[in-house]
Amino acid sequence: MQKPSHQSRQWGDAVFRGLTLLAALVMVGLILVIALQLIKGSQPAFARFGLGFITGSRWDPVHGDFGSLPLVYGTVVSSLIALIIAVPLSLGIAIYLAELAPQRVRAPLSFLVELLAAIPSVVYGLWGIFVLVPWIRTSLEPFLHRFLGWLPFFQGTFYGFGMLAAGIILAIMITPTISAVSREVLLAVPVSQREAMLALGATRWETIKMAVLPYGRSGILGAVILGLGRAIGETMAVTMVIGNRPQVSPSVFELAQTIASIIANEFSEAFDDLHLSALVMAGLVLFIVTLLLNIIARLLVWRVARAPEGMSRE
Amino acid sequence: MDTRLMAEDFSAWYGQNQVVKNVTLPVFANQITAIIGPSGCGKSTFIRCLNRMHEVIPGTRTRGRVLLDGENIYANRVDPVEIRRRVGMVFQKPNPFPTMSIFDNVAAGLRLHGLPPGTTAEEVVKRCLKMVGLWNEVKDRLRDSGVSLSGGQQQRLCIARALAVEPEILLMDEPCSALDPVSTMKIEELIKELKERYTIVIVTHSMHQAARVADYTAFFLNGQLIEFGPTSAIFTNPRDQRTEDYITGRFG
């Protein structure tokens, strides 16, 4: 075979660099286009409500009154409930799979967990309606009310549908993500760290608690953020179980609404321009909320990750 | 002389692969015992069997007895966690906990086992850092991360960490193999000082290191103990031809 000339090889380098640069620019361009489109589309609503759109607590398409506070509240609280349930559960799964499970069950169990992530969200929604919601109505809500009913979070009618159902279904949906990524993080912790702790006379659990988890904490935080991102943007399953009533209530038994699900719900029925524009602006708010959360998360990861970076001084 | 530790007809495996073969070896109190031999001779595996660290790797097994003050540490009801507290270990590469400060690295074992009565964590940490000669270098930066130190300092920190739980015996698995000559020299001096209070077993691939620090030397080859005796005898007057070939540099 003829050896390619030096010049043609350099040319290939330039082409390759150009192509990858193009791919990266497409990415940036897409984000800009989406942001611009959202801003443009939300102009009528912004002209009418200004920043009151964010603080307004009434969302009433019939009277043309749009405030997105209940939607932001529903989005944040349902995701928070999801995290409260999913984070400890996922960490347990990850620790078991990475540290404790016998070798022969690790692979099949890990596969099952990841399979959970591949189930379409509408299927989760159906399962939510037929299994989860009745169970919440007849068992979970009465139980919570009985023992924790003195808290404002667990009062009111037992609908089954509502904030709690949304939070639980989101928790189930993000658990595979968080646990799969956390498992990878734990597996990447060097053996030398485990051995250092074991050699001091630590038990297995002490080794995990004092050496493995601290070493992997920035990675685990990253996994949690990945899960949070999914929870905030999830639409279909949430719409099917949350009850779709935009309101701010401390009780998780109450019906609620999220930004993503209201857009999916009302877009096809929004005939007047103001309603349409309000929905686009809600999308913009979601865009900004997600952006802010990601920035905060990044900063957190950097802060936490700073310690292990000193390792390069070996 | 007191025998602190005694391996009797001891064997160890990785899966089907036997890497330590029927080794019988005494470790004398307050002496430094070096284990030398070419790569893959089983010396690191053997030292890890002396505090039951070998078994934390899946698929490994052992046979035989190791007596710590006359009691078999492989007996059924013995808790390996307790053995590892009594028989401390320092590893090849310095492995401080990166998320802990210098202080917390040394105090890590205290968090596991509690403080000796009548002492404070500050006292123990200071004493251990002084013992390894690190106190003056780090006393103003105890809150800094343990990995902000140089490699040699990190290894001394790891030794201090091991000493903080007051082990009776200290195992060192090639503690200088990742260090520069100056750091190596400091660690060797430290090992000689520690001998006053501790019984030390050190694995090394450097014959010179063994000759410099050890009172007794054991030569391993292909998982077998070929020869054991006072260091001077091993190096000046080896009884086995293979020992002589190794120390004169004919292989390894």
HADDOCK unambig.tbl for C-alpha pairs under 7 A between the chains (distance, minus, plus):
assign (segid A and resid 192 and name CA) (segid B and resid 95 and name CA) 6.29 0.50 0.50
assign (segid A and resid 193 and name CA) (segid B and resid 95 and name CA) 6.34 0.50 0.50
assign (segid A and resid 193 and name CA) (segid B and resid 97 and name CA) 6.86 0.50 0.50
assign (segid A and resid 196 and name CA) (segid B and resid 95 and name CA) 6.72 0.50 0.50
assign (segid A and resid 199 and name CA) (segid B and resid 84 and name CA) 5.41 0.50 0.50
assign (segid A and resid 199 and name CA) (segid B and resid 85 and name CA) 7.00 0.50 0.50
assign (segid A and resid 199 and name CA) (segid B and resid 88 and name CA) 6.11 0.50 0.50
assign (segid A and resid 199 and name CA) (segid B and resid 89 and name CA) 5.87 0.50 0.50
assign (segid A and resid 200 and name CA) (segid B and resid 84 and name CA) 6.19 0.50 0.50
assign (segid A and resid 200 and name CA) (segid B and resid 85 and name CA) 5.47 0.50 0.50
assign (segid A and resid 200 and name CA) (segid B and resid 88 and name CA) 6.43 0.50 0.50
assign (segid A and resid 200 and name CA) (segid B and resid 109 and name CA) 5.79 0.50 0.50
assign (segid A and resid 200 and name CA) (segid B and resid 162 and name CA) 6.43 0.50 0.50
assign (segid A and resid 201 and name CA) (segid B and resid 81 and name CA) 4.77 0.50 0.50
assign (segid A and resid 201 and name CA) (segid B and resid 82 and name CA) 6.04 0.50 0.50
assign (segid A and resid 201 and name CA) (segid B and resid 84 and name CA) 4.76 0.50 0.50
assign (segid A and resid 201 and name CA) (segid B and resid 85 and name CA) 4.32 0.50 0.50
assign (segid A and resid 202 and name CA) (segid B and resid 81 and name CA) 6.17 0.50 0.50
assign (segid A and resid 202 and name CA) (segid B and resid 112 and name CA) 6.54 0.50 0.50
assign (segid A and resid 203 and name CA) (segid B and resid 81 and name CA) 6.15 0.50 0.50
assign (segid A and resid 211 and name CA) (segid B and resid 97 and name CA) 6.96 0.50 0.50
assign (segid A and resid 214 and name CA) (segid B and resid 99 and name CA) 6.38 0.50 0.50
assign (segid A and resid 215 and name CA) (segid B and resid 99 and name CA) 6.38 0.50 0.50
assign (segid A and resid 307 and name CA) (segid B and resid 98 and name CA) 6.23 0.50 0.50
assign (segid A and resid 307 and name CA) (segid B and resid 99 and name CA) 5.73 0.50 0.50
assign (segid A and resid 307 and name CA) (segid B and resid 145 and name CA) 6.62 0.50 0.50
assign (segid A and resid 308 and name CA) (segid B and resid 98 and name CA) 5.17 0.50 0.50
assign (segid A and resid 308 and name CA) (segid B and resid 99 and name CA) 6.37 0.50 0.50
assign (segid A and resid 310 and name CA) (segid B and resid 147 and name CA) 5.64 0.50 0.50
assign (segid A and resid 310 and name CA) (segid B and resid 148 and name CA) 5.70 0.50 0.50
assign (segid A and resid 311 and name CA) (segid B and resid 147 and name CA) 5.62 0.50 0.50
assign (segid A and resid 313 and name CA) (segid B and resid 150 and name CA) 6.53 0.50 0.50
assign (segid A and resid 314 and name CA) (segid B and resid 150 and name CA) 6.38 0.50 0.50
assign (segid A and resid 314 and name CA) (segid B and resid 151 and name CA) 5.14 0.50 0.50
